[in-house]
C-alpha cells in the first residue's frame, strides 16, 4: 500500500472513530457515572497505547523514564 493511500485510510478511520464517540458516550452515560466512564475510557486508551508500543517494538522506551520524569509528565 502506498503511503498516500495509507494516509487516506487512516484518516477515514480516525473520522469514523471521532464521529461515533459522542453518541457512544451519551449511550454509555445511561449506564455509568461520568467518573466510571472516564476511568474506563482512560483504561482503554492506556491498553491501546501499550499494545501500540509492543507492536512498534518501542516498549523498552518505558524503562528509560525515571519516576521523577513520570511524576512531572
Residue pairs with C-beta under 8 A, 6 or more apart in sequence:
1 9
25 37
28 37
29 37
32 40
50 59
53 59
53 61
53 62
